């Protein structure tokens, strides 16, 4: 079951009792200005998108999450996987184990990082290779509409390695809904929220399309 809401994550989390969720997998703003990324219209632009449209400068990536956010996240979830944790050391606290996502699709002369780090409170530090150069995964038709979109395949790997059947999953920054689609594919109940109404509506459309396709097979 997917429970997806257009609301503020702090309001969402306030409504749950301690340790309600088994695992939170979240991708909050890194505070690096990713909202300023624009389309792949020519070689001088930064970022990329299939349809060559510019992403709107919404200002959502100006700041990192607060100490209060991480406190609430840990209150309502038994374990957490937090993308961008290397940017949050001040507010997140002690970080012992990481997941390193090696994107593989970046060329040697690319200006973009070859991977990303996530904090994990469960298991050991690990690395996963999933090809991704901003357009998508090899042999995948994922359409990118969010500047920090991650592939569904990455979330299916996380769920397969860090969650067990019956776990309740939380995502406080849904964005493109890759996490929710992965949960649906693997049969996990998930609660998620997205504050931006436009991204919420686009994500809802993507969820409907993806789940409808899955139901045909």
BAVOLUM-56692 format. One record per residue: x, y, z of N, C-alpha, C, O in turn. Coordinates in steps of 0.2 Angstrom, whole numbers, plus 5000, padded with zeros to 4 digits. Each point is the difference from the previous one (the first is absolute). Layout:
N
XYZXYZXYZXYZ
...
END
This chain:
217
500449945000499650065000500450065000500550015004
499450044992500350065000499650065003499450014997
500850025008499750065003500450064999500550015003
499350034992500450054997499650075001499550014998
500950045006499650065002500450064997500650005000
499050054999500350074998500050045007499550045001
501149965002500050035007500750015002500549974997
499650075009500750015003500249945004499549975003
501150014996500249935003500050015008499849955003
500350115000500050005007499249995002499949975006
499750064991499349995001499849925000499649985004
500649994991499949934999500349965005499649965003
501050054999500349965005499750015007500049955004
499850114997499750025007499449955001499849995006
499949994989499449965001500149925001499549965001
501150025000500249935001500349995007500450045003
499449905000500349985006500849985000500249994994
500150015011500749985000500149934997499649955001
500950044994500249944997499449974996500049944999
499650104998499449974996500349974994499849954998
500750084999500349974993500649965002500450015004
499649944992500649955001500650034996500650005003
499450044992500550034996499850064996499550004997
500950055004499950064997500650014994500649995002
499250024992500550014995499850074997499550014997
501050035004499850074999500650044996500649985000
499250074996500550034995499850085001499850034995
500450005011499850075001500550044996500549984997
499350095003500550054997500750005002500149995006
500450014990500750005002500250075001500650015003
499050044996500350075001500550024995500450045001
499649934993500550024995499750034993500450014995
499050015006499750044994499849964994500050034995
499849915006499849954995499450034996499949984995
499750065009499450024997500150054994499650024996
501150015004500150044994500349974994500150034995
499949905005500249964994499550014995499450005001
500950014993499550014994500149954995500449955001
499350064993499949944995500750004996500450045000
499649904996500549984996500050034993500049964995
499950115005499850034993500650014996500049994994
500650025009500650004996500649985005499949995006
500750014991500649975004500250055006500449985004
499350084996500250055005499649995006500150035005
499349944995499549995005500349955005500449964999
499350055007500149955005499449955002499550035000
500749915001499449955001499849984993500250024995
499349935006499749974994499349985001499849985006
499850024989499349975000499849984993500350034995
499349925005499949974993499650054996500250014994
499450035008499550044996500350074999499750044997
500949975006500450064999499750075003500150054998
499449935007499750065003500450025006500349965003
499650114999500450025006499649985006499450005000
501049985005499749995007499850075003500450054999
499149965004499850065003500450015006500249955004
500050114997500450025006499650015006499750065001
500149895003499550005005500350015007499750025005
501049984996500350025006500049955005500250025006
499649924993500049955005500649975002500149975005
500550044991500649975002500550065003500649994999
499150065004500550055003500349985006500550025002
499149945002500249985007500049935001499649964997
500850015008499949935002499549995005499750055003
500049894999499549995005500350025007500650005001
498950025003500250025007500149945004499949944999
500450085007500149955005499449975002499949945002
499550104999499449985002499749944995499749965002
500550054991499749964995500349935001499749955001
501050045000500349945002499849975006499949945001
500050105004499749975007499349974999499949955002
499750084994499349974999500149944995499649955002
500850054993500149944996500249945004499749954999
500850065006500249955004499549985005500049945002
499650105000499549995005499549954997499849955004
499950064990499549964997500249944996499649964998
501150035001500249954996500649965004500450035003
499549904997500549965003500750014997500550005003
499550004990500750014996499950054995499450014997
501150025000500050054995500649994995500549975002
499350044992500550014995499950074997499550024998
501050025003500050084998500550024995500650005001
499150014993500550024994500250075002499750045003
501049974995500350075001500250015007500250065002
499949895002500250005007500750045001500150035005
500349974990500650035000500050085001500450035002
499049994996499850075000499750025007500050065001
499849895003499650015005500449995007499649995005
501050004995500449985006499850045006500049985006
499950094993499950045006499349995003500050005006
499549994990499349995002499849935001499649985005
500749974992499849935000500449975006499749955003
500950074999500349975006500549944997500250004994
500049965011500549954998499849954994499449985000
501050014995499949964995500549954999500650015000
499249925001500549955000500149964993500549994998
498950005000500049954994499650044994499650045001
500749954993499850034994499849954994500349945001
499350084995499849964994500350054994499850065000
500649914996500350044994499749984994500149944998
499550104999499749994993500550024995500150064999
500249894997500550024995499550004993499849954998
500250114999499650014995500249974993499649984996
501050015003500449974994499950034994500450004995
499050045004499950034993500350074999500050024995
500450005010500350074999500749994996500349955002
499850094993500650004996500650025005499950045005
500749954993500650025004500050085000500350025005
499550014990500050075000499450045002499950064999
499749905004499350035003500250045006500449995004
499250064996500050055006499649975006500050035006
499749924993499549985005500349945004500549964998
499350035008500349955005499849934997499549994997
501049965004499949944997499649955005499849954999
500050085007499649965004499750055006500150065000
499549915004499750035006500049965006500049945000
500050095006500049975006499450005004499650055000
500249905003499450005005500249975006500449955001
499450085005500149975006499549945001499450004998
500849955005499649945002500149985008500650005002
498850005001500049985007500049925001500149985006
499849994988500049935001500549964995500150034995
500249925007500549964996500650035000500250045005
500249954990500750024999500150054994499550014996
501050025004500250044994500049964994500449955000
499350074994500049964994500050054994499950065001
500349914993499950044994499649964995500049945000
499650104996499649974995500250044993500050065000
500049904995500150034993499450004996499749954999
500050115000499450004996500250064995500050065002
500049924991500150054995499550065000499449985000
500950085000499550065000500450064998500550025004
499350014991500450064998499550065000500150054997
499349955006499550055001499549994995499450025001
500749944994499549984995499649945003499450004999
500949955003499749945003500449945000500650004999
499149945003500449945000500049974994499550004996
501049965002500049964994499449954999499849975005
499950034990499449964998499450025005499649965001
500450105000499450035004499750064996500450034997
499049985004499650064997499850055005499550044998
500949965007499850055005500150074997500550024998
498950025003500050074998500250055006499849995005
500750054994500250045005499750075000500050044995
499749985010499650065001500350045006499850065001
500649915003500250035006500850015000500349954998
500050105004500750014999500549955004500549994999
499249995007500449955004499649935000500149965005
499650024989499749945000500549945000500550004997
499349955007500449945000499649944997499450005000
500949954998499749954996499649955005500249995005
499349984992499649955004500449945002500049985005
500550004990500449955002500450015006500249955003
500050114998500450015006499649995007500249975004
499250054995499549995006499949925001499949985006
500049994988499849925001500649975003499949955004
500750074995500649975003500050025007500249955004
499750114998500050025007499549955004500149985005
499350024992499449965004500249935000499949965005
500450014990500249935000500649985005500049955002
500450104999500549995004500050025008500349985004
499250074997499950035006499350005003500050025006
499649954991499349995003499849934999500349964996
499250025008499749935000499350014998499650055002
500149904996499350004998499650015006500149985006
499450074993499550025006500350065003499650035004
501050004994500250065003499650064997499850004995
500150055010499650064998500650054998500450015004
499550024990500650054997499750075000499450014999
501150035002499850085000500550034996500649995000
499150064996500450054996499850075001499450014998
501050035005499750075001500150054995499850055000
500649934995500250044994499949964994500549984997
498950015000499949954995500250034993500349954997
499750115002500350024993499649974994499450014999
501049954998499849974994499649935001499749974995
500350015011499649945002500349934998499749955000
501050054999500349944999500049955005499949945000
500150095007500049965006499349965000500049955002
499550094997499349975000499949954995499749955002
500550064992499949954995500449945002499849944999
500850065004500449955002499649965005500049945000
499850095005499649975005499449964997499849955002
499850084994499549974996500249944997499749945000
500950064996500249944997500249945004499949954998
500350075008500349955005499449985005500249965005
499350074995499449995005500150035007499749975004
500650094996500150035007499450055000499950044996
499949975010499550065002500550065001500549995004
499350064993500450065001499650065001499550014997
500850045007499750075001500550054998500649995002
499250054994500450054997499750074999499450015000
501050045000499750074999500550044996500649994999
499150064997500350054996499750075001499450004999
501050045003499750075002499850044993499550035000
500949974995499950034994499449974996500049954998
499550095001499449984997500149974993499749954998
500750094998500249984993500349935000499849964996
500750035008500449945000499549945003500149954997
499550075007499549955003499649984994499949945000
499850104996499649984995500349964995499749954997
500950075001500449964995500249935003500049954996
500150055010500249945003499449955000500049944999
499450095003499449965000499949974993499749944999
500450104996499949984993500449944999499949954996
500850065006500549954998499849935004500049954997
499850065009499749945004499549964997500049944999
499550104998499449974997500249964994499849954998
500750094998500249964994500449945001499949954997
500650055008500449955002499649945002500149944999
499450075006499649955003499549974995499949945001
499950104995499549974994500449964996499749944998
500950075000500449964996500249935003500049954997
500150065010500249945004499449955000500149945000
499350095000499449965001499949964994499649955000
500650074994499949964994500449944999499949964996
500650035009500549944999500049965005500349955001
END
